């Protein structure tokens, strides 16, 4: 069992989630139950699955939840790209979030490799 609050990947994923909430707060209200909801759920899923995996009994279980978190990261990337295509947000606004998501994915891959070796 790992203390998820001490994991750099969890902290970075929390930053991504917070940033997504702030950006989607500026979306049109008609997107409240559509893209806003999807983006927020995907974003929340990333640190949530990291935390859940950290609380599991084995490294194998932890890796499984890291895989789910990685899938949510790619889902979130897609939703942000779509938001840009729909002109709900500018490329400049989402670029820092996308960079952070890519960093989370790299951290995730590295952590999974470390868990495999131990």
N, C-alpha and C positions, 0 to 999 in steps of 0.2 A: 504494500500500500504506500502511496506517495502523497505528500502534502501538495495538493494542486495549487494552493495559493502561492507556493514558492517556485512554481514552474514558469520560466520565462515565456514559454509558448502560450500558457493560459493568460498571462498578463497582456501579451500582445493581442491575443484573440479578444480579450475584454476591451482593449482600445479600439479594435475594429468594430465591435458591436456598438460601443458608445458613439463612434463616428457615424455609423449607419443610422442610428436613431436620430442624431442631429440633422443629418442630410435629408432623411425622409420626412422630417417634420416640416420641411419646406415644399414638399410635393403637393399637388392639388388634392383637395379633400375627396374628390371622386375616386382617388386611388387608395383610399384608406383601407378598404377590404380586399384590395387586389395586390398591386405591386408593393405598397408600403408594408402590408402584412407579410408577404412572402419574403421580402428583404430582411425584415426584422426577425422573422422566425429562423431563416437560414443563418443570420448573424449570431443569434442567441444559441443556436445549436452547436456552433463551433466550440466556445469555451465550456458549454454544458457537457458535451461529450468528452472533452478532455478531462474535466473534473470527474465525471462518472467513471471513466476508465481508470483514472488515478486511484479511485476508491475500490477498485476490484481486487480480487484475490491473487491474480497472477499476471505476469507480464504479457502472456498471450491474450488475456481478456483486455488488458490495457491497450494493446496494439489494435484489437478489434474496434475499440471505441475511437482510437486515433484515426482509423480508416474511415469511420463514419464522419468524424470531424473534417477530414480531408474532402470527403464527398460534399459536405455542406459548404466548404470553402469554394469549390468549383460551382456549386449551385449559386452561391452569392455572387461570384464573378459574372456569371451569365446574367443574373438579374440586374446588376449594375450596368453591364454593357447594354442591355435592353433599355434601361432607363435613359441612357445617353442617346440611343437611337430614337427613342420616343420624345427626345428633347425635354425630358423632365429634369435633367441635370446636365451640367457641362462636363466635358472631358477633364478640365482642370480641377473640378470639384471632386471627381471620383478617383483621379490619378493617385493621390496619397493613400486612399483606402485600398485600391488595387495593389499598390506596392506593398502595403502591410499584409494583405491576404497572401500574396506571393511569398513574403517572408515567413508567414505562419506555415504555409505549405512546405517550405524548405526545412523549417524547424521540426515539423511533423515527421517528415521523411527521415531526418537525422535521429530523432527520438525513437522512431520505430526500429531503425537499424541498431541503435544502442540496446534497446529492449531485446532484440533478437540475439545479440551477442552475450547478454547476461543470463 
